[in-house]
Amino acid sequence: MSYEIAVCYGRPDDPAAFDDYYVASHIPLAIAVPGLAGFSWSKCTSLDGGEPPYYAIAHLAFETEAALREALSSPEMKAAGRDVRNFATGGVTMYTEQIQSRGKL
């Protein structure tokens, strides 16, 4: 079983500025978090052609719950959290996930 932090970003005022800042400045902060086993981010589109609730979603993966908890209290995670206000003009929702299953069906 693995654990993840999901960071869901609302549509920013300036998507191009969000993308540039996110890639150049925020991702380096996020991948410095101790215990991180994997990182991904994606931009969202809606299957029905409407506006999706999120512009982008990032996943920070950890192998154990202990690693996740340690990461949440780390100075690196605090720095990444403080940085969010520098680019996430569309708001942000964060939560943790306990992955129940992964793999091909």
C-alpha positions as CSV (number, residue, x, y, z in Angstrom):
1,M,0.0,0.0,0.0
2,S,1.2,3.5,-0.8
3,Y,0.2,7.0,0.2
4,E,-0.1,10.2,-1.7
5,I,-0.7,13.9,-1.3
6,A,-3.0,15.3,-4.0
7,V,-2.7,19.0,-4.7
8,C,-5.6,20.3,-6.9
9,Y,-5.2,23.7,-8.4
10,G,-8.1,25.9,-9.5
11,R,-7.9,27.7,-12.9
12,P,-5.3,30.4,-12.5
13,D,-5.8,34.0,-13.7
14,D,-2.9,33.5,-16.1
15,P,-2.4,29.8,-17.1
16,A,0.9,30.5,-19.0
17,A,2.4,32.2,-16.0
18,F,1.2,29.4,-13.7
19,D,2.8,26.8,-15.9
20,D,6.1,28.7,-16.2
21,Y,6.4,29.3,-12.5
22,Y,5.2,25.8,-11.5
23,V,7.8,24.1,-13.7
24,A,10.7,26.5,-13.0
25,S,10.2,27.3,-9.3
26,H,7.6,25.1,-7.6
27,I,8.5,21.6,-8.8
28,P,12.1,21.9,-7.5
29,L,10.7,22.7,-4.1
30,A,8.2,19.8,-4.2
31,I,10.7,17.2,-5.3
32,A,13.1,18.2,-2.4
33,V,10.5,16.9,0.1
34,P,12.2,14.1,2.1
35,G,10.8,10.5,1.6
36,L,9.3,11.4,-1.7
37,A,9.0,8.2,-3.8
38,G,7.3,9.7,-6.9
39,F,6.0,12.9,-8.3
40,S,3.6,13.7,-11.2
41,W,1.4,16.6,-12.3
42,S,-1.2,16.8,-14.9
43,K,-3.4,19.4,-16.5
44,C,-7.1,18.7,-16.5
45,T,-9.7,18.6,-19.3
46,S,-13.4,17.6,-19.0
47,L,-14.8,14.7,-20.8
48,D,-18.0,16.6,-21.5
49,G,-16.4,19.7,-22.8
50,G,-17.3,21.8,-19.8
51,E,-14.9,23.5,-17.4
52,P,-13.2,21.0,-15.1
53,P,-13.1,21.8,-11.4
54,Y,-9.3,21.9,-11.4
55,Y,-6.7,23.3,-13.8
56,A,-4.0,20.9,-12.7
57,I,-3.4,18.2,-10.1
58,A,-0.1,17.1,-8.6
59,H,0.5,13.8,-6.8
60,L,3.4,13.3,-4.3
61,A,3.8,9.6,-3.6
62,F,5.3,8.0,-0.4
63,E,5.9,4.3,0.2
64,T,4.7,4.4,3.8
65,E,2.3,6.3,6.0
66,A,5.3,7.2,8.3
67,A,7.1,8.7,5.3
68,L,4.1,10.7,4.4
69,R,3.7,12.0,8.0
70,E,7.4,12.9,8.2
71,A,7.2,14.7,4.9
72,L,4.2,16.7,6.0
73,S,6.1,18.2,9.0
74,S,9.4,18.8,7.1
75,P,10.9,22.2,6.4
76,E,10.9,21.3,2.7
77,M,7.1,20.7,2.7
78,K,6.6,23.9,4.6
79,A,8.6,25.8,2.0
80,A,6.6,24.3,-0.8
81,G,3.4,25.1,1.0
82,R,4.4,28.8,1.4
83,D,5.3,29.0,-2.2
84,V,1.8,28.1,-3.4
85,R,0.6,31.6,-2.8
86,N,3.1,32.8,-5.4
87,F,1.3,31.2,-8.3
88,A,-2.0,29.5,-7.4
89,T,-4.3,32.4,-8.1
90,G,-7.2,30.0,-8.7
91,G,-7.0,28.5,-5.3
92,V,-5.8,25.1,-4.1
93,T,-7.3,22.0,-2.4
94,M,-5.0,19.5,-0.8
95,Y,-5.7,16.1,0.6
96,T,-4.0,12.7,1.4
97,E,-4.8,9.4,-0.3
98,Q,-4.2,5.9,0.8
99,I,-3.9,3.9,-2.4
100,Q,-6.0,0.8,-2.3
101,S,-5.0,-0.8,-5.6
102,R,-2.9,-0.1,-8.6
103,G,-2.2,-2.2,-11.7
104,K,-3.7,-3.4,-14.9
105,L,-7.1,-4.9,-14.9
